[in-house]
Amino acid sequence: MIERVIFTSEADDDVAASYDWYESREPGLGEEFLRSIEACVRGIQRHPELYPMAIDEFRRAPIRRFPFEIFYELTGNSITIYSVFHCSQDPQKWRKRLSY
């Protein structure tokens, strides 16, 4: 199991903005969103190569119950999360982030 998980500042911003949006729609829904992200990250930690390649060495993992995907890179014994992406957005947004 991969222990080290790093969220970029952009990915942190994605999570915070989405949490705020869900919480403003229904109290407690933001917390449920966070739990879904945590569950997805645990799945990535256990089986980081299970999820398909999105582009180059970056992979994507769907988040259950919410229309989001986590875009990440496995490097050695760490996972870097670059985007927590809402699937209705323009895909160019995540592609730009993965072109570091």
C-alpha positions in Angstrom: 0.0 0.0 0.0 1.2 3.5 -0.9 1.4 5.6 2.2 2.4 9.0 0.8 -0.4 11.0 -0.9 0.3 14.6 -2.1 -2.5 17.0 -3.2 -1.3 19.9 -5.3 -2.7 23.3 -4.3 -5.0 23.2 -7.4 -6.4 19.8 -6.3 -6.9 21.2 -2.8 -8.8 24.1 -4.3 -10.9 21.7 -6.4 -11.9 19.9 -3.2 -12.6 23.0 -1.2 -14.7 24.6 -3.9 -16.8 21.5 -4.5 -17.2 20.9 -0.8 -18.6 24.4 -0.4 -20.9 24.0 -3.3 -22.4 20.7 -2.1 -22.6 22.0 1.5 -24.5 25.1 0.3 -27.0 22.9 -1.5 -27.7 20.5 1.4 -26.0 20.5 4.8 -24.0 17.3 5.2 -23.7 16.7 1.5 -20.2 18.3 1.5 -19.1 15.9 4.2 -20.4 13.0 2.1 -18.4 14.3 -0.8 -15.2 14.4 1.3 -15.9 10.8 2.5 -16.2 9.7 -1.1 -12.9 11.4 -2.0 -11.2 9.7 1.0 -12.6 6.3 -0.1 -11.3 6.8 -3.7 -7.9 7.9 -2.4 -7.7 4.8 -0.2 -8.6 2.6 -3.3 -5.8 4.3 -5.2 -3.4 3.7 -2.4 -4.2 0.0 -2.3 -4.2 -0.5 -6.0 -2.6 2.5 -7.7 -2.1 0.7 -11.1 -5.7 -0.5 -11.3 -7.0 2.7 -12.8 -6.6 3.5 -16.5 -4.0 5.9 -17.9 -5.6 9.2 -18.9 -2.6 10.8 -20.6 1.1 10.0 -20.5 1.8 8.6 -17.0 -1.2 10.1 -15.4 -4.2 8.0 -14.3 -7.8 8.7 -13.5 -10.0 7.2 -10.8 -13.8 7.8 -10.7 -15.4 9.0 -7.4 -18.5 7.0 -6.4 -21.8 8.9 -6.2 -20.4 12.2 -7.4 -19.6 13.1 -11.1 -15.8 13.6 -10.4 -12.6 11.9 -11.3 -9.2 12.1 -9.5 -6.2 12.5 -11.8 -3.0 11.3 -10.2 0.5 10.2 -10.9 2.3 7.3 -9.2 6.0 8.0 -8.6 7.9 5.5 -6.6 6.2 5.1 -3.2 4.0 8.2 -3.5 0.9 9.4 -5.3 0.5 13.0 -6.4 -3.1 14.2 -7.0 -3.2 16.9 -9.6 -7.0 17.4 -10.1 -10.3 16.5 -8.6 -12.2 17.2 -11.7 -16.0 17.6 -12.2 -16.9 15.6 -15.3 -19.1 18.3 -16.8 -16.2 20.8 -17.1 -14.0 21.3 -20.2 -11.5 18.5 -20.3 -8.8 21.0 -21.4 -8.8 22.1 -17.7 -7.3 18.9 -16.4 -5.1 18.4 -19.5 -3.5 21.8 -18.8 -2.7 20.7 -15.3 -1.1 17.5 -16.4 1.2 19.1 -18.8 3.8 20.1 -16.1 
